[in-house]
Amino acid sequence: MNWLQLLSTERPGTGKKNNLQADRSEFEKDTDRIIFSHAFRKLQDKTQVVPLPEQDFVHTRLTHSMEVSSVGRSLGKITGKVLLERHPEISGAGLDVHDFGNIISAACLAHDIGNPPFGHSGENGISIGFKEGELKKWQSYFSEEEWYDLEHFEGNAQGFRILMQKGLQPTAAVLGAFVKYPCTGLLPERDKKKKSQRKFNFFMSEKAAAEDFVQTTGLRAHREGIFSYCRHPLVFLTEAADDICYLIIDLEDAARMKVLSEDRYIELLQPLCGDSLKPEKLRTYPDLNERLGIVRALAIRNLIGDASDVFLQSTAGIAEGRYEHALTDQGRYAEQLKLISDFSIEHIYNSQRVVELQASGFEILPRLTGLFTDAALTACLEKEKLSAKQKNLLRLLPGWRNMAEASPYETTRQVLDFVSGLTDRHALLLHKKLMGVEI
């Protein structure tokens, strides 16, 4: 494992080498580019757990990503300090502890940037049209790998696609901390027991950029002949930051919305807080939000320390590609986190409002995907058959005039860029308009 290669400031897809000694580091630039991007801003109206929330304190993908970034920065700096001591060549190259924090922070900001509207049901909703709907008539125009991508829309791969657009194109180090599943979609003998192969991060449209990325960082291939690689070490910290935040903060949202009682909330988090949590002192704070926040802060602090310890104890296995676990599954709080996860699945993620959201995703996104994709492919492949309705639909697609010049696969990917980039409310309103329900 070559840390200088893993922490490269090169930007895959651009061929640019960057100066570590600049006043503003390349990793800080990555953070700024992501924050100011249109795709990141749209996360403010994409569901975290509670759909279309009326309360201003319920988390969206945007607030979730910002909190994950904060936790990730702490994880990066804590572990980075030790890695600098273990590997003097890193500091010798001009990197410091703040660079580790900035790398993880930027990756965490982007970790949900490819998610479609309506949560994870949105991924299934986009895929359904290609698996079951009328779009199957176009399948012969696509390679096996391309059609697999379309039948299995993956938010992580869409995120990589977004990041590789001009104007973003993060450093190889930040991409490494972002890419949780360094493989393509259609993967022979996929082993879902491996954490790195449970999903995928690369559509065929970004395979060249992915090849540049793995070459720049020097990621180890699982075996010759398949496009699947061992994870970048820092992605374990990004994943831990996400796990910590969604497990704890989704629970906090549920307590604010009275899905669970304050006492049950404290009972679930007490083992994570340890002796630092004094229930009698907590009761002296009159505001519910403040009480919940104190418990959450104590739990997250201890989880950060625990995940950092597990990471630093596991670097040998990570370096050799043998470590295939989430850090939070291996620490001293793993059992309690499993209890919290099971509770959340039963009482939060399967609550009526969340199930209603999933139903909306399964209804709205297949229809939007089908209508726009069919129109775009007709314009691309059978222009003479283009109907007046389809011509009208094409005018709603950004850059639709250029689609006829692209391949069927790239045309479809551009349609899915549009559909997956819709916010929850925009998708709902657009569907109503196209169905003639609202004008």
Contacts in CASP RR format, 6 or more apart in sequence:
PFRMAT RR
TARGET T0000
AUTHOR 0000-0000-0000
METHOD contacts of the structure
MODEL  1
MNWLQLLSTERPGTGKKNNLQADRSEFEKDTDRIIFSHAFRKLQDKTQVV
PLPEQDFVHTRLTHSMEVSSVGRSLGKITGKVLLERHPEISGAGLDVHDF
GNIISAACLAHDIGNPPFGHSGENGISIGFKEGELKKWQSYFSEEEWYDL
EHFEGNAQGFRILMQKGLQPTAAVLGAFVKYPCTGLLPERDKKKKSQRKF
NFFMSEKAAAEDFVQTTGLRAHREGIFSYCRHPLVFLTEAADDICYLIID
LEDAARMKVLSEDRYIELLQPLCGDSLKPEKLRTYPDLNERLGIVRALAI
RNLIGDASDVFLQSTAGIAEGRYEHALTDQGRYAEQLKLISDFSIEHIYN
SQRVVELQASGFEILPRLTGLFTDAALTACLEKEKLSAKQKNLLRLLPGW
RNMAEASPYETTRQVLDFVSGLTDRHALLLHKKLMGVEI
1 233 0 8 1.000
1 319 0 8 1.000
1 320 0 8 1.000
2 218 0 8 1.000
3 83 0 8 1.000
3 87 0 8 1.000
3 89 0 8 1.000
3 90 0 8 1.000
4 89 0 8 1.000
4 90 0 8 1.000
4 93 0 8 1.000
5 216 0 8 1.000
5 217 0 8 1.000
5 218 0 8 1.000
6 173 0 8 1.000
6 176 0 8 1.000
6 217 0 8 1.000
6 218 0 8 1.000
6 232 0 8 1.000
6 233 0 8 1.000
6 234 0 8 1.000
7 90 0 8 1.000
7 93 0 8 1.000
7 95 0 8 1.000
7 99 0 8 1.000
7 103 0 8 1.000
7 173 0 8 1.000
8 171 0 8 1.000
8 172 0 8 1.000
8 173 0 8 1.000
8 216 0 8 1.000
8 217 0 8 1.000
9 17 0 8 1.000
9 18 0 8 1.000
9 20 0 8 1.000
9 26 0 8 1.000
9 27 0 8 1.000
9 171 0 8 1.000
9 172 0 8 1.000
9 173 0 8 1.000
10 16 0 8 1.000
10 17 0 8 1.000
10 18 0 8 1.000
10 171 0 8 1.000
10 172 0 8 1.000
10 216 0 8 1.000
11 18 0 8 1.000
11 169 0 8 1.000
11 170 0 8 1.000
11 171 0 8 1.000
11 172 0 8 1.000
12 164 0 8 1.000
12 169 0 8 1.000
12 172 0 8 1.000
12 175 0 8 1.000
12 209 0 8 1.000
12 212 0 8 1.000
12 213 0 8 1.000
12 216 0 8 1.000
13 164 0 8 1.000
13 169 0 8 1.000
13 209 0 8 1.000
13 212 0 8 1.000
14 169 0 8 1.000
18 26 0 8 1.000
18 171 0 8 1.000
19 26 0 8 1.000
20 26 0 8 1.000
20 93 0 8 1.000
20 94 0 8 1.000
20 95 0 8 1.000
21 94 0 8 1.000
25 98 0 8 1.000
25 99 0 8 1.000
25 102 0 8 1.000
26 171 0 8 1.000
27 99 0 8 1.000
27 101 0 8 1.000
27 102 0 8 1.000
27 103 0 8 1.000
27 106 0 8 1.000
27 171 0 8 1.000
27 173 0 8 1.000
27 174 0 8 1.000
28 102 0 8 1.000
30 102 0 8 1.000
30 103 0 8 1.000
30 106 0 8 1.000
30 170 0 8 1.000
30 171 0 8 1.000
30 174 0 8 1.000
31 102 0 8 1.000
31 105 0 8 1.000
31 106 0 8 1.000
31 109 0 8 1.000
33 167 0 8 1.000
33 168 0 8 1.000
33 170 0 8 1.000
34 40 0 8 1.000
34 106 0 8 1.000
34 109 0 8 1.000
34 110 0 8 1.000
34 113 0 8 1.000
34 168 0 8 1.000
34 170 0 8 1.000
35 109 0 8 1.000
37 113 0 8 1.000
37 162 0 8 1.000
37 168 0 8 1.000
39 113 0 8 1.000
39 114 0 8 1.000
39 162 0 8 1.000
39 421 0 8 1.000
40 62 0 8 1.000
40 65 0 8 1.000
40 109 0 8 1.000
40 110 0 8 1.000
40 113 0 8 1.000
41 62 0 8 1.000
42 421 0 8 1.000
42 423 0 8 1.000
43 60 0 8 1.000
43 61 0 8 1.000
43 62 0 8 1.000
43 65 0 8 1.000
43 112 0 8 1.000
43 113 0 8 1.000
43 115 0 8 1.000
44 60 0 8 1.000
44 61 0 8 1.000
44 62 0 8 1.000
44 63 0 8 1.000
44 423 0 8 1.000
45 60 0 8 1.000
45 423 0 8 1.000
45 424 0 8 1.000
45 425 0 8 1.000
45 426 0 8 1.000
46 60 0 8 1.000
46 61 0 8 1.000
46 62 0 8 1.000
46 112 0 8 1.000
46 115 0 8 1.000
46 116 0 8 1.000
46 117 0 8 1.000
46 119 0 8 1.000
46 423 0 8 1.000
46 424 0 8 1.000
47 60 0 8 1.000
47 61 0 8 1.000
47 117 0 8 1.000
47 118 0 8 1.000
47 119 0 8 1.000
47 357 0 8 1.000
47 424 0 8 1.000
48 58 0 8 1.000
48 59 0 8 1.000
48 60 0 8 1.000
48 61 0 8 1.000
48 63 0 8 1.000
48 64 0 8 1.000
48 246 0 8 1.000
48 250 0 8 1.000
48 253 0 8 1.000
49 58 0 8 1.000
49 59 0 8 1.000
49 250 0 8 1.000
49 253 0 8 1.000
49 348 0 8 1.000
49 349 0 8 1.000
49 354 0 8 1.000
50 58 0 8 1.000
50 59 0 8 1.000
50 253 0 8 1.000
50 257 0 8 1.000
50 353 0 8 1.000
50 354 0 8 1.000
51 118 0 8 1.000
51 353 0 8 1.000
51 354 0 8 1.000
51 356 0 8 1.000
51 357 0 8 1.000
51 360 0 8 1.000
51 424 0 8 1.000
52 357 0 8 1.000
52 424 0 8 1.000
52 425 0 8 1.000
52 428 0 8 1.000
53 60 0 8 1.000
55 256 0 8 1.000
55 257 0 8 1.000
57 253 0 8 1.000
57 256 0 8 1.000
57 289 0 8 1.000
58 253 0 8 1.000
58 256 0 8 1.000
58 257 0 8 1.000
59 67 0 8 1.000
59 249 0 8 1.000
59 250 0 8 1.000
59 253 0 8 1.000
61 112 0 8 1.000
61 115 0 8 1.000
64 112 0 8 1.000
64 245 0 8 1.000
64 246 0 8 1.000
64 249 0 8 1.000
65 108 0 8 1.000
65 109 0 8 1.000
65 110 0 8 1.000
65 111 0 8 1.000
65 112 0 8 1.000
65 113 0 8 1.000
66 109 0 8 1.000
67 245 0 8 1.000
67 249 0 8 1.000
68 108 0 8 1.000
68 109 0 8 1.000
68 111 0 8 1.000
68 238 0 8 1.000
68 241 0 8 1.000
68 242 0 8 1.000
68 245 0 8 1.000
69 105 0 8 1.000
69 106 0 8 1.000
69 108 0 8 1.000
69 109 0 8 1.000
69 241 0 8 1.000
70 105 0 8 1.000
71 108 0 8 1.000
71 241 0 8 1.000
71 244 0 8 1.000
71 245 0 8 1.000
71 300 0 8 1.000
71 304 0 8 1.000
72 101 0 8 1.000
72 104 0 8 1.000
72 105 0 8 1.000
72 108 0 8 1.000
72 237 0 8 1.000
72 238 0 8 1.000
72 240 0 8 1.000
72 241 0 8 1.000
73 101 0 8 1.000
73 102 0 8 1.000
73 104 0 8 1.000
73 105 0 8 1.000
73 108 0 8 1.000
74 101 0 8 1.000
74 304 0 8 1.000
75 101 0 8 1.000
75 104 0 8 1.000
75 237 0 8 1.000
75 240 0 8 1.000
75 241 0 8 1.000
75 304 0 8 1.000
75 307 0 8 1.000
75 308 0 8 1.000
75 311 0 8 1.000
76 100 0 8 1.000
76 101 0 8 1.000
76 103 0 8 1.000
76 104 0 8 1.000
76 234 0 8 1.000
76 237 0 8 1.000
77 97 0 8 1.000
77 98 0 8 1.000
77 100 0 8 1.000
77 101 0 8 1.000
78 304 0 8 1.000
78 305 0 8 1.000
78 308 0 8 1.000
79 100 0 8 1.000
79 237 0 8 1.000
79 308 0 8 1.000
79 311 0 8 1.000
79 312 0 8 1.000
80 97 0 8 1.000
80 100 0 8 1.000
80 101 0 8 1.000
81 97 0 8 1.000
81 100 0 8 1.000
82 312 0 8 1.000
83 90 0 8 1.000
83 100 0 8 1.000
83 315 0 8 1.000
84 90 0 8 1.000
84 91 0 8 1.000
84 95 0 8 1.000
84 96 0 8 1.000
84 97 0 8 1.000
86 315 0 8 1.000
100 234 0 8 1.000
103 171 0 8 1.000
103 173 0 8 1.000
103 174 0 8 1.000
103 177 0 8 1.000
103 234 0 8 1.000
104 177 0 8 1.000
104 234 0 8 1.000
104 237 0 8 1.000
104 238 0 8 1.000
104 241 0 8 1.000
106 170 0 8 1.000
106 174 0 8 1.000
106 177 0 8 1.000
107 174 0 8 1.000
107 175 0 8 1.000
107 176 0 8 1.000
107 177 0 8 1.000
107 178 0 8 1.000
107 234 0 8 1.000
107 235 0 8 1.000
107 238 0 8 1.000
108 238 0 8 1.000
108 241 0 8 1.000
108 242 0 8 1.000
110 159 0 8 1.000
110 163 0 8 1.000
110 170 0 8 1.000
110 174 0 8 1.000
110 178 0 8 1.000
111 178 0 8 1.000
111 238 0 8 1.000
111 242 0 8 1.000
113 159 0 8 1.000
113 162 0 8 1.000
113 163 0 8 1.000
114 155 0 8 1.000
114 156 0 8 1.000
114 158 0 8 1.000
114 159 0 8 1.000
114 161 0 8 1.000
114 162 0 8 1.000
114 420 0 8 1.000
114 421 0 8 1.000
115 123 0 8 1.000
115 155 0 8 1.000
115 158 0 8 1.000
115 420 0 8 1.000
116 122 0 8 1.000
116 123 0 8 1.000
116 126 0 8 1.000
116 153 0 8 1.000
116 155 0 8 1.000
116 158 0 8 1.000
116 365 0 8 1.000
116 419 0 8 1.000
116 420 0 8 1.000
116 421 0 8 1.000
116 422 0 8 1.000
117 361 0 8 1.000
117 365 0 8 1.000
117 420 0 8 1.000
117 421 0 8 1.000
117 422 0 8 1.000
117 423 0 8 1.000
117 424 0 8 1.000
117 426 0 8 1.000
117 427 0 8 1.000
118 125 0 8 1.000
118 357 0 8 1.000
118 358 0 8 1.000
118 360 0 8 1.000
118 361 0 8 1.000
118 364 0 8 1.000
118 365 0 8 1.000
118 424 0 8 1.000
118 427 0 8 1.000
119 357 0 8 1.000
119 358 0 8 1.000
119 361 0 8 1.000
121 357 0 8 1.000
121 358 0 8 1.000
121 359 0 8 1.000
121 360 0 8 1.000
121 361 0 8 1.000
121 362 0 8 1.000
122 153 0 8 1.000
122 361 0 8 1.000
122 362 0 8 1.000
122 365 0 8 1.000
123 153 0 8 1.000
123 154 0 8 1.000
123 155 0 8 1.000
124 153 0 8 1.000
124 361 0 8 1.000
124 362 0 8 1.000
125 153 0 8 1.000
125 361 0 8 1.000
125 362 0 8 1.000
125 365 0 8 1.000
125 366 0 8 1.000
125 369 0 8 1.000
126 153 0 8 1.000
126 365 0 8 1.000
126 366 0 8 1.000
126 369 0 8 1.000
126 416 0 8 1.000
126 419 0 8 1.000
126 420 0 8 1.000
127 150 0 8 1.000
127 151 0 8 1.000
127 152 0 8 1.000
127 153 0 8 1.000
128 362 0 8 1.000
128 365 0 8 1.000
128 366 0 8 1.000
128 369 0 8 1.000
129 135 0 8 1.000
129 136 0 8 1.000
129 366 0 8 1.000
129 369 0 8 1.000
129 370 0 8 1.000
130 136 0 8 1.000
130 147 0 8 1.000
130 150 0 8 1.000
130 151 0 8 1.000
130 369 0 8 1.000
131 151 0 8 1.000
133 366 0 8 1.000
133 370 0 8 1.000
134 370 0 8 1.000
134 374 0 8 1.000
135 150 0 8 1.000
135 369 0 8 1.000
135 370 0 8 1.000
135 373 0 8 1.000
135 374 0 8 1.000
135 377 0 8 1.000
138 373 0 8 1.000
138 374 0 8 1.000
138 377 0 8 1.000
138 381 0 8 1.000
138 408 0 8 1.000
139 147 0 8 1.000
141 377 0 8 1.000
141 381 0 8 1.000
141 408 0 8 1.000
142 150 0 8 1.000
142 408 0 8 1.000
142 409 0 8 1.000
143 204 0 8 1.000
143 409 0 8 1.000
144 186 0 8 1.000
145 184 0 8 1.000
145 185 0 8 1.000
145 186 0 8 1.000
145 204 0 8 1.000
146 204 0 8 1.000
146 409 0 8 1.000
148 185 0 8 1.000
148 186 0 8 1.000
149 157 0 8 1.000
149 185 0 8 1.000
149 186 0 8 1.000
149 203 0 8 1.000
149 204 0 8 1.000
149 205 0 8 1.000
150 412 0 8 1.000
150 416 0 8 1.000
152 185 0 8 1.000
152 200 0 8 1.000
153 416 0 8 1.000
153 420 0 8 1.000
154 185 0 8 1.000
154 199 0 8 1.000
154 200 0 8 1.000
154 201 0 8 1.000
154 203 0 8 1.000
155 420 0 8 1.000
156 179 0 8 1.000
156 180 0 8 1.000
156 181 0 8 1.000
156 199 0 8 1.000
156 200 0 8 1.000
156 201 0 8 1.000
157 185 0 8 1.000
157 200 0 8 1.000
157 201 0 8 1.000
157 202 0 8 1.000
157 203 0 8 1.000
157 206 0 8 1.000
158 203 0 8 1.000
158 416 0 8 1.000
158 417 0 8 1.000
158 420 0 8 1.000
160 175 0 8 1.000
160 178 0 8 1.000
160 179 0 8 1.000
160 201 0 8 1.000
160 202 0 8 1.000
160 203 0 8 1.000
160 206 0 8 1.000
160 209 0 8 1.000
160 210 0 8 1.000
161 203 0 8 1.000
161 205 0 8 1.000
161 206 0 8 1.000
161 413 0 8 1.000
161 417 0 8 1.000
162 168 0 8 1.000
163 169 0 8 1.000
163 170 0 8 1.000
163 175 0 8 1.000
163 178 0 8 1.000
164 206 0 8 1.000
164 209 0 8 1.000
170 178 0 8 1.000
172 213 0 8 1.000
172 216 0 8 1.000
172 217 0 8 1.000
173 217 0 8 1.000
173 234 0 8 1.000
175 213 0 8 1.000
175 217 0 8 1.000
176 213 0 8 1.000
176 217 0 8 1.000
176 219 0 8 1.000
176 232 0 8 1.000
176 234 0 8 1.000
176 235 0 8 1.000
177 232 0 8 1.000
177 234 0 8 1.000
177 235 0 8 1.000
177 237 0 8 1.000
177 238 0 8 1.000
178 235 0 8 1.000
178 238 0 8 1.000
179 201 0 8 1.000
179 213 0 8 1.000
179 231 0 8 1.000
179 232 0 8 1.000
179 235 0 8 1.000
180 195 0 8 1.000
180 196 0 8 1.000
180 199 0 8 1.000
180 201 0 8 1.000
180 231 0 8 1.000
180 235 0 8 1.000
180 238 0 8 1.000
180 239 0 8 1.000
181 196 0 8 1.000
181 197 0 8 1.000
181 198 0 8 1.000
181 199 0 8 1.000
181 200 0 8 1.000
181 201 0 8 1.000
182 196 0 8 1.000
182 201 0 8 1.000
182 202 0 8 1.000
182 210 0 8 1.000
182 214 0 8 1.000
182 219 0 8 1.000
182 228 0 8 1.000
182 229 0 8 1.000
182 230 0 8 1.000
182 231 0 8 1.000
182 232 0 8 1.000
183 190 0 8 1.000
183 196 0 8 1.000
183 197 0 8 1.000
183 200 0 8 1.000
183 201 0 8 1.000
183 202 0 8 1.000
183 222 0 8 1.000
183 226 0 8 1.000
183 227 0 8 1.000
183 228 0 8 1.000
183 229 0 8 1.000
184 200 0 8 1.000
184 202 0 8 1.000
184 203 0 8 1.000
184 204 0 8 1.000
184 207 0 8 1.000
184 210 0 8 1.000
184 227 0 8 1.000
184 228 0 8 1.000
185 200 0 8 1.000
185 202 0 8 1.000
185 203 0 8 1.000
187 197 0 8 1.000
187 200 0 8 1.000
187 226 0 8 1.000
187 227 0 8 1.000
187 228 0 8 1.000
188 226 0 8 1.000
189 226 0 8 1.000
190 197 0 8 1.000
190 228 0 8 1.000
191 197 0 8 1.000
192 198 0 8 1.000
193 324 0 8 1.000
194 222 0 8 1.000
194 324 0 8 1.000
195 231 0 8 1.000
195 324 0 8 1.000
195 325 0 8 1.000
195 326 0 8 1.000
196 222 0 8 1.000
196 228 0 8 1.000
196 229 0 8 1.000
196 230 0 8 1.000
196 231 0 8 1.000
196 324 0 8 1.000
197 222 0 8 1.000
197 228 0 8 1.000
201 210 0 8 1.000
202 210 0 8 1.000
202 227 0 8 1.000
203 413 0 8 1.000
204 409 0 8 1.000
205 409 0 8 1.000
205 410 0 8 1.000
205 413 0 8 1.000
207 227 0 8 1.000
210 227 0 8 1.000
214 221 0 8 1.000
214 229 0 8 1.000
217 232 0 8 1.000
219 229 0 8 1.000
219 230 0 8 1.000
219 231 0 8 1.000
219 232 0 8 1.000
220 229 0 8 1.000
220 230 0 8 1.000
220 321 0 8 1.000
221 228 0 8 1.000
221 229 0 8 1.000
221 230 0 8 1.000
222 228 0 8 1.000
222 229 0 8 1.000
222 230 0 8 1.000
230 321 0 8 1.000
231 318 0 8 1.000
231 321 0 8 1.000
233 315 0 8 1.000
233 318 0 8 1.000
233 319 0 8 1.000
236 311 0 8 1.000
236 314 0 8 1.000
236 318 0 8 1.000
236 323 0 8 1.000
236 326 0 8 1.000
236 327 0 8 1.000
237 307 0 8 1.000
237 311 0 8 1.000
237 327 0 8 1.000
239 326 0 8 1.000
239 327 0 8 1.000
240 307 0 8 1.000
240 311 0 8 1.000
240 326 0 8 1.000
240 327 0 8 1.000
240 328 0 8 1.000
243 326 0 8 1.000
243 327 0 8 1.000
243 328 0 8 1.000
243 337 0 8 1.000
244 300 0 8 1.000
244 303 0 8 1.000
244 304 0 8 1.000
244 307 0 8 1.000
244 328 0 8 1.000
245 300 0 8 1.000
247 328 0 8 1.000
247 337 0 8 1.000
247 340 0 8 1.000
247 341 0 8 1.000
247 344 0 8 1.000
248 269 0 8 1.000
248 272 0 8 1.000
248 296 0 8 1.000
248 299 0 8 1.000
248 300 0 8 1.000
248 303 0 8 1.000
248 340 0 8 1.000
249 296 0 8 1.000
250 344 0 8 1.000
250 348 0 8 1.000
251 260 0 8 1.000
251 265 0 8 1.000
251 268 0 8 1.000
251 269 0 8 1.000
251 340 0 8 1.000
251 343 0 8 1.000
251 344 0 8 1.000
251 348 0 8 1.000
252 265 0 8 1.000
252 292 0 8 1.000
252 293 0 8 1.000
252 296 0 8 1.000
254 260 0 8 1.000
254 265 0 8 1.000
254 344 0 8 1.000
254 347 0 8 1.000
254 348 0 8 1.000
255 261 0 8 1.000
255 262 0 8 1.000
255 264 0 8 1.000
255 265 0 8 1.000
255 292 0 8 1.000
256 288 0 8 1.000
256 289 0 8 1.000
256 292 0 8 1.000
259 347 0 8 1.000
259 348 0 8 1.000
259 351 0 8 1.000
260 343 0 8 1.000
260 347 0 8 1.000
262 288 0 8 1.000
262 291 0 8 1.000
262 292 0 8 1.000
265 292 0 8 1.000
265 295 0 8 1.000
266 277 0 8 1.000
266 279 0 8 1.000
266 282 0 8 1.000
266 295 0 8 1.000
268 336 0 8 1.000
268 339 0 8 1.000
268 340 0 8 1.000
268 343 0 8 1.000
269 277 0 8 1.000
269 295 0 8 1.000
269 296 0 8 1.000
269 298 0 8 1.000
269 299 0 8 1.000
269 340 0 8 1.000
270 277 0 8 1.000
271 333 0 8 1.000
271 336 0 8 1.000
272 298 0 8 1.000
272 299 0 8 1.000
272 302 0 8 1.000
272 303 0 8 1.000
272 333 0 8 1.000
272 336 0 8 1.000
272 337 0 8 1.000
273 295 0 8 1.000
273 298 0 8 1.000
273 299 0 8 1.000
273 302 0 8 1.000
274 298 0 8 1.000
274 302 0 8 1.000
276 298 0 8 1.000
276 301 0 8 1.000
276 302 0 8 1.000
277 294 0 8 1.000
277 295 0 8 1.000
277 298 0 8 1.000
282 291 0 8 1.000
282 294 0 8 1.000
282 295 0 8 1.000
283 291 0 8 1.000
285 291 0 8 1.000
285 294 0 8 1.000
302 333 0 8 1.000
303 328 0 8 1.000
303 333 0 8 1.000
303 337 0 8 1.000
306 328 0 8 1.000
306 331 0 8 1.000
306 332 0 8 1.000
306 333 0 8 1.000
307 327 0 8 1.000
307 328 0 8 1.000
307 331 0 8 1.000
309 331 0 8 1.000
310 327 0 8 1.000
310 330 0 8 1.000
310 331 0 8 1.000
311 318 0 8 1.000
311 327 0 8 1.000
314 323 0 8 1.000
314 327 0 8 1.000
314 330 0 8 1.000
317 323 0 8 1.000
328 334 0 8 1.000
328 337 0 8 1.000
329 337 0 8 1.000
348 354 0 8 1.000
360 428 0 8 1.000
364 427 0 8 1.000
364 428 0 8 1.000
364 431 0 8 1.000
365 419 0 8 1.000
365 427 0 8 1.000
367 431 0 8 1.000
367 434 0 8 1.000
367 435 0 8 1.000
368 419 0 8 1.000
368 422 0 8 1.000
368 427 0 8 1.000
368 430 0 8 1.000
368 431 0 8 1.000
368 434 0 8 1.000
369 415 0 8 1.000
369 416 0 8 1.000
369 419 0 8 1.000
371 393 0 8 1.000
371 434 0 8 1.000
372 393 0 8 1.000
372 396 0 8 1.000
372 397 0 8 1.000
372 415 0 8 1.000
372 418 0 8 1.000
372 419 0 8 1.000
373 412 0 8 1.000
373 415 0 8 1.000
373 416 0 8 1.000
374 390 0 8 1.000
375 386 0 8 1.000
375 389 0 8 1.000
375 390 0 8 1.000
375 391 0 8 1.000
375 393 0 8 1.000
375 394 0 8 1.000
376 394 0 8 1.000
376 397 0 8 1.000
376 400 0 8 1.000
376 403 0 8 1.000
376 411 0 8 1.000
376 412 0 8 1.000
376 414 0 8 1.000
376 415 0 8 1.000
377 408 0 8 1.000
377 411 0 8 1.000
377 412 0 8 1.000
378 385 0 8 1.000
378 386 0 8 1.000
378 387 0 8 1.000
378 390 0 8 1.000
379 386 0 8 1.000
379 390 0 8 1.000
379 394 0 8 1.000
379 400 0 8 1.000
379 403 0 8 1.000
379 404 0 8 1.000
380 403 0 8 1.000
380 404 0 8 1.000
380 406 0 8 1.000
380 408 0 8 1.000
380 411 0 8 1.000
381 408 0 8 1.000
383 404 0 8 1.000
393 434 0 8 1.000
394 400 0 8 1.000
394 403 0 8 1.000
396 430 0 8 1.000
397 403 0 8 1.000
397 414 0 8 1.000
397 415 0 8 1.000
397 418 0 8 1.000
398 418 0 8 1.000
399 414 0 8 1.000
403 411 0 8 1.000
403 414 0 8 1.000
403 415 0 8 1.000
404 411 0 8 1.000
406 414 0 8 1.000
419 427 0 8 1.000
422 430 0 8 1.000
429 438 0 8 1.000
432 438 0 8 1.000
433 439 0 8 1.000
END
